[in-house]
Amino acid sequence: MRMMFHRASASADAPSVRHSRLRRGGHLLSCSAGGRGAILLILLAVAAGCGREQTANAPAQQQSQPSLLPGQAAPIRKVELAIPAAFDEAGMFNEGLAPVRQGAKFGYIDSKGDSAIVPQFDFGGKFSQGLAAAGIGSREGYIDKHGEFVLSPQFEIADLSPFSEGLAAVRIGQYIAGKWGYIDNKGNVLIQPQFDAAGPFSSGLAVAAIGGKWGYIDRGGNVVIPLQYSSAGSFVDGLAPVRSGDLVTGKTGYIDKTGKMVIAPQFDGAFSFADGLAAVRVGTKYGFIDTTGKLVIPARFDFADSFSGPLAAFRDGNESNGKWGYVDRQGSIAIDPQFDFADQFSKSDGLAAVRMGDEKDGKWGYIALPAAASHAGKLPSAIPDSRVGP
């Protein structure tokens, strides 16, 4: 069964393209460029690993809650669910709907938790520009907000990604041997399948890879920044994370749209920027830098995702039994670690998917952005989906 990926999985360590069913699967470019989840592999993963829940290949850390900073207000100890934990898998809200799985099938709910599209799909992705990638059996295409297939490509597609800037990356052919190209919202192939991995367009450029090397293409499919990095992420605020050297010993820095390195490779992993901050890994810990490369929130988290407005999800403890909470833009703990997984807050609905229980048997629900945090910063118009690093 093909599932949705949660964005939070990707960490800024290994490249991988994170296009996923729901999004839990990670942001990066290279991690699993060949697997099924590669479709969501949003190459944005310059800084992270293949999936959001996957943290860089760092040794497991003993769980120890980050200490409060001087003058920090007490965090929210326990958050009540805005939508009950009734789902076997839950994705991020976008454009008013979120993909959820109950049993073996995916459907979509609205921000009140009511069913908007009944569960019927074998996989379902987030809505973007009015369409969502979905499939029933061997039929894969894009559905509208009524759950109707409005785009069913006539060629064999192994993976579909969300639309961005009018184009969607699709893998045509077999899952392993197939190549990635781009289609428009009519199903026309505008960039011929030729890449081993490809991510969404952002600021007019998309990250793509051939033979394990990543670079950037324009809307004509022309390589404008050479395929030379071991991983790379999407451009946001004019900067994109790229990894120099191999995935094990290399370092991640940031380039501008001319390909010039403006923040020197120094991080062990890194995400794309979001609202002026980017999550980076230093050794085995995560913190946040500003667009000058200055570490403005110390690297003290076992994992940290990108900001989506005023808050960013972080994990306290190792991947197996650590707990997730949220930190604000000043580095203060806003919501105590209490979830077994926590995704980003949605830019459109102010809701975040959280899981109670383990990945196999746990249930998913949604929490609302706390009122205090909602006044501290607006949600961005777009949330980057990529991390770069091992």
N, C-alpha and C positions, 0 to 999 in steps of 0.2 A: 504494500500500500504506500502510495506516495503522499508525503505529508507537507504541511506548510512549514516555512522556516521563520524563526523569530529573529529579529534583527540583533537582539542583544547577544547572541552567541558569538559574534565575531569579536575578536580582540585585536588589538593593534599589533599583532605579532607576525602572522604569516599571511601571505597573500592568498586571496582566494576570492572568487567571485561569488557574491552572495545573492543569488536570485532565489528565493525559495518559496516553498509552498506557503508557509505562513510567515516565515522569516526567522524562526528561532535558529535556523541553521547557520548563521554566520555571514559576515560581510565580505570576507576577503577574496582576493583574486585567485591565488593559486592553490590553496589547500586542496580543494577537491574539484578542480576544474574538470575532472573527468567523470565525476559521479552524478547521480540523478539530481542531487541538490545543487549541482553546478548551475542549473538554470537560474537560480537565484543567486548564484554566486556572484554576486555583485562585485565584481572586481574591486570594489571599493575597499576591499579588505586590506589595503596596503599595510595596515598595521596589525591586523589581527589574524585569527586563524580562520578555518573554514566556517565554523559555526559560532554563533553568538555565545552559546554556552560553553564553547571550548575556549579555554584560556590558553595563552601561549604555552609552549611546551616547557613551562616552568615547573619546578618541583612543588609538590603539594605543600601548602603552608598550614601550620597549626592554627586553628581558628582562634582569633583574638580580636575583639571588637575595637575598631578605630577609636581613639580617645577623643573627647570633646576638645575643641579649640577654645582658647581664651575668649570669654565674652559670648560664647555660642549659646543660643537659646536651646532649651531642652528639645530633643527630637520627638516626633510623634511615636509613642511606644507601640501602639496597636492601631492599625488602619482597618476600618470597616469596609467590606466589599460593596461596591456600587452595583455590580452585577454578580449574582451568586456563582460560586465555583461549581458549575454543572457540566463542564466541557472536558473532553479527553485531550483536546488541544485547542489553543486559541491564538489568533494572530492579532496584529496591530490594526487599530481602526484607521481608516483613511477614506475620505470623502463620505463619511457617515456610516460606513459598514465595515464589519470585521469578519474574516473567515474563521469558522469554528468547526471542530470535529466532534461528533457524537457517535460513538460506535465506529463503524467503518466508513462513514460518509461525511463529507464536508458540506456545510451550508454557510449562510451569512446572517448575522444579527445586526440590529440597529443599536444606537447608543443607550436605549432603554433596556436592552437585553432581549427584546422581542425578535422572533424569527422574521427575517425579511426575505430570505431565499431558502426554501426548505432543503435540508441535507439530501444531496443526491449525487455529489461529485466525488470522484476518487482522489482528486487533489484540488486545491483552490488557493489562489494567491490574492494579494491585496488589490483593491481597486486603485487605478491610477489613470487619470484623464478619461474617466467614465467606463473603463474596461478592466476586467480581471482575468488572468490566465486560469483556466479550469479544464478538467477532463472527466469524461465518463468512459471507462473502458479504454478502447483504442482511439476514441475521439477526443482530440485536444484542440483547444482554440481559445477564444476570448468571449466572455459573457458580458451582458449589460446588467444594469441594476435590477432588472426583472428576472435575472437568471437565465435569459435566453442567449443562445449562441448567436453572436452577430458577426463573428469572424472565424471561419473554419478553413484554414489554409488547405489547399489541395495537395500540397507536398507533405512528405513524412517529416514530422517535427518531433524531436526527442525532448526538447525542453523549451519552455516559453518563459519570458521574463516580463515584468511590468513595463508599460509604456512610459517614456520620459522624453520630453521635448519632441513629441510626435513620432518617435521610433521605439521599437522594442527589439532587444537582442533575442534571437531564436537559434537553437541548434538544430540543424537539419541533417537527417541520416541517423546512423546508429549512435547509441549513447557513448560509446568509446571512440569510434572512428569518425563520428559526425563532426561537422564544422559549424561555427557560429557566424551568422550574418545578421542583417537587420531588415525588418519589415515596417511598413507604415500601417495606419489604422484601417486600411482597405485590404491588407494582406499582400500588397505588392512588395517584392524583394527589392530594396533600394541599395543595399550593400550586400554583395554576393557572399555566401558562406565561404570563409577562408581562414578563420581564426580558431585556435584551439580553445580559447575562452574569450569572453567579451562581457563588458559591463554596460550599464545605462549611460546615456548621454547626460552630461552636466556641464553647463557653461559652454556648450557647443563642441565639447570633446568627450570621447568615450575611451576607457581603458580597454586594451585588447592584448592578447598574447599569442605568440607562435613559438613552438619549441621551447616553452618554459621561460621565455623572455617577454616582459611586459613593456608597453609603451602606449601611445595615444593616437587615435584617429579622428579625423573630422567627419562631417556629415556626408562627405563624398566617399568615405572609406579610405582616404589617403592617410598614410602614416605621417603625422606632423611632429611627433616627438618619438625618436627611435625606440624600437623594441630592445631595451637594454637592461631592464631592471628585473630582479628576481621576484618582485611583487610590486603592486602599485594600486592606488585608490583613486577615487573620484575627486575632481576639482570642486572646491567650495571656497568662496571668498578669494578666488584667484590662486589658491594653493592646493597641491595634491601631495599625498604621502607616497614616497617611493623607497624601495629598499636597494641599497648598494651592497654588493657582495652576495654571498649565498644566504639561504634561509636560516642557517645555523649560526654562522659567525658574523654575518653582515649586520649593518646598521641602517635605520630608517631616518630619512630627512624629508624635506618638502621642497618641491619645485614650483616655479610659476608657469604660466601658459606658454612661455617661450622655451621652456625646458631648463631654465637656469636654476641651480640649486640655491635657494634663499635661506633655508634653515639646514645647516650642515647635518649629514647623517650622524646621529649620536644616540638614537633611541633603539631599544631592542624590539620595539613594536610601536605602531601608531595608527590612529584612526584619522579619517578626514575631519576637517574643522566643522564645527556646528556653533553658530552664534558667537564666533570669535574665539572659541576654545576647542582644543583637540585632546582626546585621551591618548596618553603615551605610556609605554612600559619602560621602566628603568630597572634593570635587573629582573627581579620577580615581582615588582610592585608597580601599580598604576597611579598616575597623577594626571594633571592637565597643564597644557602650555597655552600661551597666547600666540598671536600671529607673528610675534618677534622671535619665538622659540623659547621665551622665558617660562620656567616652571612656576606657575602661579598658584597651583594647588599641589602640595607635596605628594610625591609618589608613596602612598601609604596604604593603598587598597590592593587586595588580592586580585581583583579584576574591576575594571570600570568601563562602562559603555559611554557613548557620546551623549552630550547634553541634548535634550529636546525641550527647549525653553528653559525654565528656571531650574530644572532638576535633571540629574543623571543617575542611572542605576549603577550600583556597585555591589560586589560580593565580598563578604567577610568570611574568610575560611577557604578551604579547598573546594574543588569542583564537585566532589562527591557529597559532602555534608555541610558545606558552607551555607550561609544565609544571605539573602539579598535585601538591600535597602536603597535609599536615595540620598544623594548629597546635593547641596545647593551650589550656586556659582561662587560663593565665598569659601567653599570647602567645608562648610558646616554640615553635620549629619541632619537631614531634614526628616527622614523617616527611618527609624531603627531597622536594622537587618532582621527580617522576620519571615521572608518568603523563601521557598525553595528554588524559585526562579522569578525574575522580574524583568519585564520588557520596558521599552521606552514609552513615555507618555505620547499619545497621539496629538499631532498638530491640529487636527480637525475637531476632535471631540474631548480632549483633555482626559482621556482614559488610558490606563496601562494594563496589559495582561500580566497576571501573576499566577504562579502555580503553588499549590499546597500539596505536599507529598512528593514522592520520587517521580522520576520521569516515566516509569512504566505504569504506575497505578495512581499517580496524583491527579488532581482535578484543577482546572483552570477557571479563573474568574477575572474580574476587572476592578481596579480601584480608580477613584477620581483624583485629579490633581488637587492637593490641599488648597483651601482658600488663601492661606497666607502666601503660599508659593505662587499662586496664579497672579498675584499682584506684584510679584518680584521680577517678573519677566515674561514677555509674550512668547508663545510658541512660534517656531520658525515656519516659514511658508513651505520649506522642504527639509526633510531630515536625511542627512547623508547616510548611505548604506554601506560604507566600506571601511575596512581596516587593512593595514598592511604590516606584514611581519610574519615570523615563523609560527 
